[in-house]
Amino acid sequence: IAAGNSTYAGPSVTEDNAMRSSAVYACIRIISESIASLPLVLYKQQGRNKNRATTHPLYPLLHDLANPVMTAFEWRELMISHALLTGNGYSEKVINNQGVVTALWPLNPHKMEGYEKRSDGLWWFYRTPDNELRAIPQYKIHHIKGLGDGIMGNSPILQAAKQAVGLSLAAEEYGSRFYSNGARPGLILKHPGKLSPGAAERLKASFASEHQGLSNAHRTKILEEGMDVTTIGIPNNEAQFLETRKFQVTEIARIYRVPPHMLADLDRATFSNIEQQSLNFVIYTLMPWLVRHEQAIYRDLLSPDE
C-alpha cells in the first residue's frame, strides 16, 4: 500500500496519515461540522403545504439520536468526514420486524471491500473486527458518495490531493527534524587522518549526544587533532520553507473548496472578499454535500410509497 501511495516529496500518503496534515484536518473538520450543525428535518408534503413529520420513525434518527450512543450531529459529522476523506460514507440500518429503521450505525469505509451485483441487487462486503467478510445487502446500507463511478466515490486524498498532502507532510517533518537538530542544518566533521569505522561511529555518537536536540543548542565544542566542521544543506530561507508550507495550505484548501481565511490564512483577506468567500463556501462547498446527503436519505431511508 505504501509503495502505491508514495509521493514525489517522499512520504507515502494514505487516507489515515493525511489527517496528520493540519490543512487536511482543518478542511474536513470545517465542512463536516458546518453540515452537521444544520438542522436535518423530515417533512411531510400535504398539498401545497409541508409540516414536520415528527411522528415518522425516521424523524428522531435524523434530528436527535442516530443510534443509542451517537447523536444526530455526531453521526452526520462522521458520515460526511468519511466521505470527504475516502469518497464514501456508509451506515448500516437496523430494521425491525415491521420494516422500520430503528438505528443507523456508521461503518468504517476502510473495511468496506467492494461490492457484487447479484440477481437480487447489490451486495457489499465488509471486513468485521474478527476478520470475517460479511455480505450486506444494499437495502440495509445508507451510502453517501463523492465523485466516482456512480456506485462508489473516489478518495480525494488519493485521487487529487496525494502530491499536495505528501509535500505538506514532508515540510512538516523537515521542520520538526530541523528544530530537533537545534535549528541548524546538517554538519560534516572533517578529520585530517583516516579513522577506523569504529572510531568514526564513536566520534559521530559523541558529537550528536553533546549537540543534537534543542536542549544542546548553542553549546561550545572543542575540536581536537585538526578536525574541522562544515555545514551542508540549503538554509531554510533559500529553500523557501515557509512559503512552501503556506502554499500547501492554499493547495489543500483549493481541493476541498474551503476559503483560505477559514484556515487562518489572512494574507489577502479583506472585509469584502471574506464576506464573498463565506457566501461561496455555502453555495459551492456545503450545498453539493447537502444535496448529496438529502438525496441519499431519499434513496436509502424512505420507502417508495413515502
C-alpha positions, 0 to 999 in steps of 0.5 A: 500500500505504501509503495502505491501511495508514495509521493514525489516529496517522499512520504507515502500518503494514505487516507489515515496519515493525511489527517496528520496534515493540519490543512487536511484536518482543518478542511474536513473538520470545517465542512463536516461540522458546518453540515452537521450543525444544520438542522436535518428535518423530515417533512411531510408534503400535504398539498401545497403545504409541508409540516414536520413529520415528527411522528415518522420513525425516521424523524428522531434518527435524523434530528436527535439520536442516530443510534443509542450512543451517537447523536444526530450531529455526531453521526452526520459529522462522521458520515460526511468526514468519511466521505470527504476523506475516502469518497464514501460514507456508509451506515448500516440500518437496523430494521425491525420486524415491521420494516422500520429503521430503528438505528443507523450505525456508521461503518468504517469505509476502510473495511468496506471491500467492494461490492457484487451485483447479484440477481437480487441487487447489490451486495457489499462486503465488509471486513468485521473486527474478527476478520470475517467478510460479511455480505450486506445487502444494499437495502440495509446500507445508507451510502453517501458518495463523492465523485466516482463511478456512480456506485462508489466515490473516489478518495480525494486524498488519493485521487487529487490531493496525494502530491499536495498532502505528501509535500505538506507532510514532508515540510512538516517533518523537515521542520520538526527534524530541523528544530530537533537538530537545534535549528541548524542544518546538517554538519560534516566533521572533517578529520585530517587522518583516516579513522577506523569505522569504529572510531568514526561511529564513536566520534559521530555518537559523541558529537550528536549526544553533546549537540543534537536536540534543542536542549544542546543548542548553542553549546561550545565544542572543542575540536581536537587533532585538526578536525574541522566542521562544515555545514551542508544543506540549503538554509531554510530561507533559500529553500523557501520553507515557509512559503512552501508550507503556506502554499500547501495550505492554499493547495489543500484548501483549493481541493476541498473548496474551503476559503483560505481565511477559514484556515487562518490564512489572512494574507489577502483577506479583506472585509469584502472578499471574506464576506464573498468567500463565506457566501461561496463556501455555502453555495459551492462547498456545503450545498453539493454535500447537502444535496448529496446527503438529502438525496441519499436519505431519499434513496436509502431511508424512505420507502417508495410509497413515502 
